[in-house]
């Protein structure tokens, strides 16, 4: 898997995405989880292979399991110092 990229979409890309029903969030997933191949001209192609798809599914399943376990948990953060001060079980 590759790291997610924060890239600008060209006008050509925006037009093709609209024509092909590809959402920007889909592009983010391809960049984050896809395989990367160098193409002529110094550009790269990212694509989702069957292996990439399975790895992404497993990643998101683990995320969902974690979210289930984190229900009712909280943290206190000092954003000025970028420090997490504590973590606890939140009661409402």
Secondary structure, 3 states (H helix, E strand, C coil): CCCCCCCCCCHHHHHHHHHHCCCHHHHHHHHHHCEEEEECCCEEEEECCHHHHHHHHHHHHHHHHHHHHHCCEEEEEECCCCEEEEEEECCC
